[in-house]
Amino acid sequence: MSKRNRSRLSRRLRLRSSKSRPGAAPEASLHPSELAGPRPAIEVFAFSPTDVVSQSIQSVKEIEPLRAKFSLIWVNVVGVGNAEVMRELGQAFGLHPLALEDVVHVHQRAKVDAYESSLYIVVREVEQVAPFETDQVSIFLGDGFVLTFQERPRDNFDAIRSQLKQPGSFLRQNCHADYLVYRLIDAVVDGYFPALENIGDRLDELDDQVSNHPTSAVFSTVHQLRGDLLLLRRAIWPHREAVNQLIRDPDPRISDHTRTYLRDVYDHTTQLIDLVETYREICTDMRDFYMSTVSNRMNEIMKVLTIIATIFIPLSFVVGIWGMNFNTEASPWNMPELNWYFGYPMALAVMAAVAGGMLLFFYRRGWLSRQDDETTSKDRE
């Protein structure tokens, strides 16, 4: 693995946070000197089965009149870098300081934490196209409100926003905070399927390339995909336990009706985990097959070179004998070929006969065939 690829993978997998000093109180995470970013974008959906209000607000104080008028309100906050806004939201909805600390430290695994005033849920949203990255989405479920925090202005919630604006939609008729939370979690989990489908398509293309034209570039791509799958695996696995906790643990904020739908989300997380593990095994098989192919090619080259060298060994012996500088006329061991008119053609004929005989011997022993390579290709298919 090249130094550049190692650096790229470490940047994507490392914890993206600025943790507070060891031993500091949770409130220290919201210190203005640490969170002095721009004001986040706040979007509010206040709705009932018969009415809906959708607007962007500039001040947290604008939320209170909407909460008094509607039975359910969804506040979506994009950006977690402003301490003042975070404190105002925490006070307005009674959020626990520990939960707010987890919101601003965006390295959390998917999890569920129950507090007295709200249920805190963390999910990780993935980019649907490479290069894959995950963002933390924090969800608070409370009495008559759902509060979400996102790192960046990208999400899979457009379908939910559209249904909230449609009169008579199923989401409007099920005007309950826990059902809205289920829809948000379901949208995040389903966002992993396009990413894995993208990887599956690329693996199909790479399989043909590894079988027909294995190159170092193909090997690098397989290694990169394996890193992508490692990232997705780290993000997906905790979701199953988090969703299972929502289904299993009794909490008055989650109704039995919503738990039925959450079981479907649990099934989706299981399918995603199976896909990730299957694709990782395929990447491992491709990598092993590439190494086997390269090794077989090297063995084939070495076999050809060895055969050529072996053929020339006896030929060199023949040439060495006739190339010795002895005065054969004064010796009882005369070499008549040296003065014979057909001596040179005869020497060439002897060397050709030796080479041909060795090639015939190699052929009958099966050393010249490509049977091993054909068998390997059939096994691969």
LINVENBEL-V488037 format. One record per residue. RES is the residue in one letter. D_CENTER is the distance of its C-alpha to the mean C-alpha in Angstrom with 2 decimals. Layout:
# LINVENBEL-V488037
<<RES & D_CENTER> <RES & D_CENTER>>
This chain:
# LINVENBEL-V488037
<<M & 16.25> <S & 17.98> <K & 18.97> <R & 17.46> <N & 13.89> <R & 14.44> <S & 15.74> <R & 12.94> <L & 10.33> <S & 13.04> <R & 13.73> <R & 10.42> <L & 10.55> <R & 14.32> <L & 16.41> <R & 17.60> <S & 21.07> <S & 24.66> <K & 25.99> <S & 29.72> <R & 32.05> <P & 32.33> <G & 35.03> <A & 35.05> <A & 35.72> <P & 33.05> <E & 35.05> <A & 34.51> <S & 30.95> <L & 32.58> <H & 35.00> <P & 35.78> <S & 35.35> <E & 31.70> <L & 30.89> <A & 32.97> <G & 30.58> <P & 31.65> <R & 32.55> <P & 29.73> <A & 29.99> <I & 31.26> <E & 31.31> <V & 33.52> <F & 33.91> <A & 37.07> <F & 37.91> <S & 40.00> <P & 40.63> <T & 43.17> <D & 42.06> <V & 39.10> <V & 38.88> <S & 35.91> <Q & 36.25> <S & 34.85> <I & 36.81> <Q & 37.65> <S & 38.99> <V & 38.05> <K & 41.70> <E & 41.29> <I & 39.28> <E & 42.22> <P & 44.40> <L & 41.61> <R & 41.03> <A & 44.78> <K & 44.93> <F & 41.91> <S & 40.88> <L & 37.14> <I & 35.36> <W & 31.73> <V & 31.11> <N & 27.84> <V & 27.53> <V & 25.25> <G & 25.27> <V & 25.93> <G & 27.71> <N & 31.33> <A & 33.22> <E & 36.17> <V & 34.37> <M & 32.32> <R & 35.62> <E & 37.35> <L & 34.69> <G & 34.79> <Q & 38.56> <A & 38.67> <F & 36.49> <G & 37.34> <L & 33.90> <H & 33.78> <P & 33.30> <L & 30.65> <A & 28.59> <L & 29.11> <E & 28.00> <D & 24.63> <V & 24.42> <V & 24.90> <H & 22.66> <V & 19.28> <H & 17.34> <Q & 18.16> <R & 16.27> <A & 17.03> <K & 20.66> <V & 24.17> <D & 27.26> <A & 30.70> <Y & 33.32> <E & 36.88> <S & 36.57> <S & 33.02> <L & 29.90> <Y & 26.90> <I & 23.44> <V & 20.13> <V & 17.02> <R & 13.82> <E & 13.21> <V & 10.13> <E & 10.65> <Q & 10.88> <V & 10.57> <A & 8.82> <P & 8.76> <F & 6.76> <E & 8.91> <T & 10.49> <D & 14.27> <Q & 16.70> <V & 19.14> <S & 22.27> <I & 24.63> <F & 28.24> <L & 30.26> <G & 33.98> <D & 37.35> <G & 37.30> <F & 34.35> <V & 30.58> <L & 29.23> <T & 25.69> <F & 24.30> <Q & 21.47> <E & 20.35> <R & 20.37> <P & 22.10> <R & 19.32> <D & 18.78> <N & 18.93> <F & 22.51> <D & 24.51> <A & 25.44> <I & 26.72> <R & 28.77> <S & 30.19> <Q & 31.28> <L & 32.88> <K & 35.05> <Q & 36.17> <P & 39.36> <G & 39.34> <S & 35.57> <F & 34.30> <L & 32.58> <R & 35.88> <Q & 37.83> <N & 35.61> <C & 36.30> <H & 34.95> <A & 32.66> <D & 30.75> <Y & 30.14> <L & 28.79> <V & 26.40> <Y & 25.24> <R & 24.64> <L & 22.62> <I & 20.36> <D & 20.11> <A & 19.16> <V & 16.28> <V & 14.96> <D & 15.60> <G & 13.60> <Y & 10.34> <F & 11.97> <P & 12.15> <A & 8.48> <L & 8.08> <E & 11.37> <N & 10.37> <I & 7.93> <G & 10.93> <D & 13.37> <R & 11.98> <L & 12.01> <D & 15.58> <E & 16.63> <L & 15.44> <D & 17.25> <D & 20.43> <Q & 20.11> <V & 19.60> <S & 22.58> <N & 24.83> <H & 24.05> <P & 21.92> <T & 21.61> <S & 20.06> <A & 18.15> <V & 16.52> <F & 15.72> <S & 14.11> <T & 11.92> <V & 10.89> <H & 10.27> <Q & 8.17> <L & 5.93> <R & 6.09> <G & 5.31> <D & 2.07> <L & 2.50> <L & 4.96> <L & 4.68> <L & 4.62> <R & 7.00> <R & 8.97> <A & 9.50> <I & 10.46> <W & 12.68> <P & 15.30> <H & 15.82> <R & 17.48> <E & 19.92> <A & 20.67> <V & 21.51> <N & 23.44> <Q & 25.37> <L & 26.41> <I & 27.65> <R & 29.31> <D & 30.93> <P & 34.06> <D & 34.12> <P & 36.70> <R & 34.31> <I & 32.28> <S & 34.55> <D & 34.54> <H & 34.08> <T & 30.74> <R & 29.63> <T & 30.03> <Y & 27.45> <L & 25.09> <R & 25.14> <D & 23.55> <V & 20.65> <Y & 20.43> <D & 20.29> <H & 17.40> <T & 15.35> <T & 16.43> <Q & 15.43> <L & 11.86> <I & 11.75> <D & 13.48> <L & 11.16> <V & 8.08> <E & 10.67> <T & 12.18> <Y & 9.40> <R & 8.89> <E & 12.66> <I & 12.87> <C & 10.98> <T & 13.38> <D & 16.23> <M & 15.67> <R & 15.71> <D & 18.80> <F & 20.39> <Y & 20.05> <M & 21.72> <S & 24.29> <T & 25.03> <V & 25.58> <S & 27.73> <N & 29.71> <R & 30.31> <M & 31.56> <N & 33.75> <E & 35.15> <I & 36.05> <M & 37.63> <K & 39.54> <V & 41.03> <L & 42.00> <T & 43.49> <I & 45.54> <I & 46.85> <A & 47.77> <T & 49.39> <I & 51.48> <F & 52.78> <I & 53.83> <P & 56.97> <L & 57.62> <S & 57.72> <F & 60.08> <V & 62.39> <V & 62.41> <G & 63.10> <I & 66.12> <W & 67.69> <G & 66.85> <M & 68.90> <N & 71.80> <F & 74.71> <N & 78.24> <T & 78.51> <E & 82.07> <A & 83.47> <S & 81.44> <P & 82.37> <W & 78.75> <N & 78.77> <M & 75.67> <P & 77.28> <E & 74.06> <L & 74.37> <N & 77.49> <W & 76.82> <Y & 76.46> <F & 73.45> <G & 71.90> <Y & 68.95> <P & 67.98> <M & 68.41> <A & 66.04> <L & 63.37> <A & 64.01> <V & 63.67> <M & 60.33> <A & 59.08> <A & 60.27> <V & 58.50> <A & 55.21> <G & 55.56> <G & 56.43> <M & 53.40> <L & 51.10> <L & 52.76> <F & 52.28> <F & 48.56> <Y & 48.16> <R & 49.94> <R & 47.82> <G & 44.65> <W & 43.42> <L & 43.18> <S & 41.14> <R & 37.39> <Q & 37.30> <D & 34.62> <D & 32.20> <E & 33.07> <T & 32.51> <T & 29.04> <S & 28.18> <K & 29.65> <D & 27.68> <R & 24.43> <E & 25.53>>
